[in-house]
Amino acid sequence: MIATPPTNIIILLLAMIVIMLLPTLTHADNTEVAELEERADEGDPDAQFRLGQLFRKGDVVEKDIVRAFSLVLEAAEKEHVRAQYLIGLMLIRGEGCEVDEEVGVNFILMAAEDGLPAAQHAMGKIYMQSVGPQGKDMLSAAYWLKQAAGNRHVQAQVMLGNMLLNGEGIRRNATLAGAYFLAAAKQGSSEAQEVVGQMFRTGTGFPPDKASAVTWLVEACEQGRTEACLALASMYRGGEGTRGDPAAALYYFKKAAEGGSAEGANELGVMYLTGEGTLANEEASAYWFQRGTELEEERRAAEEYNDAR
């Protein structure tokens, strides 16, 4: 049998290897920066954009937000689409420059018209939030969100789904909302997964389908959506679309409580007190009731803080 070196020796060897490689990595970074600077000086818009990003982030070179703005602006003026989008954001935020919402929005609009999904999504938000001189325009917001959603932009799919589901500035269409939420859910959006689960549960936008509801709510719950966990707990507790399973209900109430839900904690307190889905345990019951009180106090404090801002 070959003897395995102690863990501390392995860690030491790995650290030595990293230290030995650092000069090589630094040299590689310096070489890349030098090449980008040369190409940027020659007027290459992609090099200007990439170099601007380096100065903006400050990971490889010393952070210089003013120089970053200058480089990205040069690229944007050469119709580099991603640079147009970024310079628009920088102008709206006053990042390396004076705030200029009107010019910033125009740059983002150019990128959106060139088909950049992130810019299309941004235009949707801009029209929803009245950024710039054009003011609030929900129809224009819906138009740009639809463009981004068609390009598989997840946040745009969710936002457009919400607008359609709630009739926010546009005609309510639960079926179309469901289609956008489902597209986002399939791309991993936990918010969309939760909404799709609830829509299948209630038969909103889809034919009622409790099995599909459980499938999507599980996906959302496992990603930390406490409301999805509570919905699952309720379904398993009441045998809604599935055989009643108090132990599963207990599991999902606990997931919700661990995610910060006071309701989940209080329901756990009840279940441990009555022995529902578990052995009765007064100590555990008292713990979860107390935890529910603490979580509710934290929620109220957070609300008061936000209201005071």
N, C-alpha and C positions, 0 to 999 in steps of 0.2 A: 504494500500500500504506500502511495506517495504522500508524504506529510504535507498538510496544507499550512502555509505561512499564517501566523497570527494576524488578526484583523488590523491591528494597529500598524503592522509592517506594510500591509497592502495599502492602507490609506496613505502612509508616508511615501511609498513608491509612486502612487498616483499623483500626489502633490508635487513630487519632484519632476514628474513628466510634464505636468501643467506648467511649472515654472520654466522648464527648458523650452517649452513651445511658445511661451509668451513673446519673446523677441521675434519669432517667426511670424506670429499672428499680427503683431504690431507692424512689422515690415510690410505684410500683405495689405493691411489697412492703409498704411501710408502710401503704398504704391497705387492702390485704387483711388485714393483722394487725389493724388498727383495727376493720374490719368484723367479723372473727371474734371479737374481744374483746367487742364490743357484743352480738353474738348469743349468745356464751357466757354473758355476764352475765344475759341474758334466759332462760337455761336451755335453749338449743338443744343437744341432745346431739351432733349432728353437728359443730357449731361447737366444742364443748368437746373433742371427739376430735381434730379437725384442729388446733386451737390447741395441744393437748397434744403432738401430734406435732411441731409446729414447735419448741416449747420442748425437746422430747426430743432432736431432731436438732441444733438450734443453727445451722442454715444461714441462716435469715432473721432470727431474733431471737437474743439472747444465750442460750446454753444454760442451762436451769434445770430439772434433772431432778426436783426436788421439786415444783415447780409443774406440771410435765408430769404427774407421778403424780396430783396432786390433780385436774387437769382430766380426765384419762382416767378416773379413778375415778368422777367425777360422771357422765360419759357412760355408763359401764358400769352404774351403778346405775339408769340410765334405760333399761336393756335395749338399748343400742347394741351390736350383735353384735361388730363389730370392736374396739370398746373393751373388751368383756368378754374377748376373746382377748388383747389387748395387756396389760390390767391383770393378767391371770393370769400372763403371762410376767414382768412387772415384779415381781410379788409373789414368784414362785419364785426370781428372780435377786436380789432385794433392790435393785431399781433405783429409787432415789428413796424407799425405804421399808425397813422391817425385813423380813427374809425371813419369809414365811409360806406354806409350800408347800401346806398344806391349803386355805386360802382361795383361793390362786392356782389350784389344780387345779379347785376348784368353779367359778370364773369361766370357765375354759377349757371345762369341761364344759357350762356353759350355752350358750356360743357353738357348741360342737359339736352340741348338741341342736337348735340353731336352724339347723343346716345349713352352717356355715362350714367349707369344706374344710381350711383351714390348722389350725383348731382340732381337727377330727376327726383329722388327721394327728398333731397334738401329743398328743392323748389316747392314740393308739396308742403313741407313744414313751414317754409317761408310764407306761403299764401295762407296757411292756417293760423300763423302766429303774428301776422301783420308786420313782418320785418321789411324795412325799406319803404319807399314812397307809394308802392302800389296798394297797400292796405290789405285787409282781410278779404279773401275771395275763395270761398269753399269749392266752387265749381272748378276753378283753376287748380286748387289743391288736389281735388279728386282726379283731374286730368293728368297731372304730373305723377301722382302716386300710382295711377293706372299704368303709366309708361314704365315706371320703375318695377312695379309688381310683375308686369309682363316680362321683365328682364330678370325675374327670380330674386328680386331684392326682398329679403324676408321682412324687414321692418315696414317696408311699404305695403306688403301684402297684409300685415297685421293692422296697420293704420287704416287702409282702405276697407278692410273687413269691418273694423269698428264703425267707420262712417256709414257703411251700408246697413249694418245691423241696427244702428241707432237712428238712422235717418238724419245724420248730422250734416246739414247743408246740402244734402242730396236726397233723392227719393229712397225710402227704405226698401231694401231687397234682401231678405234673410237668406234666400237661396244662393244669390251671388256672393253675399258675405261669407256663407259657409264654404264656398269654393275657394275664396282667397285664404280664409283661415286654414282650410285643409292643406292648401299648397304650402303655407308657412309651417304647419305642423309637420308635414313630411320632410321639411328641411331642418327640423329639430327645434323650432321655437316652442319653448315651454308654455309661454302665454297662449299661443295659438292652440297647442295641444289641449290645454285646459278648457278653452272656449269650445273647441270642437267636441270634446267630451261632454260638456254641458248641453251643447246643441243636440247631440245625438240622444242625450238623456231626456230632454224635454220635447224632442221632435221639432225643434226650431231650425228651419233651413234644410233639414234632412228628415227623412222618415224616422220615426222613433226606433232606436236600435240600442238596447241596453248593453249588449255585448260589446258593440263598438264604443259606447260611452266608457265602459270599464277599461277597454284597451287604451284609449287616449288619455283618460284620467290617470292611469297607472304611469304612462310615459311622463306626464306633467308632474305628478307627485314625486317621482324618482328624481326629477330635476329641481325639487325644492319648492314647488308651488303648493303652499299650505291649503289653499281653498280646494284644490284638486284632491288633496289627502282627506280633507273633511268630507268631501262629496263621496269619495270611495268608502270611507268609514260608515257614512249614513246608509249607503246602498247595501253594504254587507250586513250591517246591523238590522236593517229592515227587510232583507231579502228582496231588494228591488232589482229585478232583472237577473238575479243570481240567487243561489240557495243561501239562506241566512247563515252567516258565519261570524259569530261574536268574536272569535279569536282574530280573524282578519280585520274586523272593525277596530279591535283594540290596537292592532299593529298600525293601522292608518291614523287613528287618533294620536298615537304616540309620535308618528312621523310629523303630524301637524304641530303637535306641542313642541317637539324638538326644533321645529322651524319657526317657533315664536308665536304660535296660535294659543290665545287664552282659552278659546272655546275647546280646542283639542285637549288642553290640560284639564279643564273642568270635567269634560266627558270621561277622561281617564279616571279622575277622582271618583266619579259615580260608578264606573265599571269595577274598579278595585273595591269599592265599598260594598257593592252588591254581589261580587263574584261573577260578573258577566264576562264570559270569554276568558276567565282566569280564576285562580283561587282568590277568595276574599282576602284582602290584606289592608287592614286599617292604617298601617303605617304608610304604605304606598299611596293609599287614598288621600291621607292628610298631606303628603308631599305634593301631590299633583294639584289638589285644591289650592294650596299655598302658592304653587308655581303659577297657577291660573291667575291668582290675584296679582302677583308680581308682574306678569306679562300684560295684564290689563292696565296696571299703573304705568308701565313703560309706554304703552300705546298712547295713553292720555297725555303723558308728558311730551311725547314726540309731537302730538297734534297741537298742543299748546305752544310748543317751540316754533312749529311751522307757521301757526297763526300769527305769532308775534313778529315774524321776520318781515 
